[in-house]
Amino acid sequence: MQGRLTEIQTQLAQQTLTVASGGGMVQATVDGRGHIRAIKIDPQAVSQGDVEMLEDLVLAAVAEAQKRAAELYQAEVRKLASGLPFPFQLPL
């Protein structure tokens, strides 16, 4: 099981998820482990001069991308655990 879990973690590190906020003005890309790989900001978002709004958009995109990565990880671990005869449910 440990070997399979390591394999899943390696695969997730190679997958990416991209989430946009502000109608696509900010995009955050994370790997399947939730590590941030890229942030893209539309130049129009910067030209508006509202730094606080831009900060909120970046935070929203990163938070949602990391949430989706965690959900992906949990789904993969559930698949692994579903084939094992445990008398209790594993905490995820």
Buried (B, 14 or more C-beta within 10 A) or exposed (E): EEEBEEEBBEEBEEEBBBBBBBEEBBBBBBBBBBEBEEEEBBEEBEEEEEEEBBEBBBEBBBEBBBBBBBEBBEEBBEEBBEEEEEEEEEEE
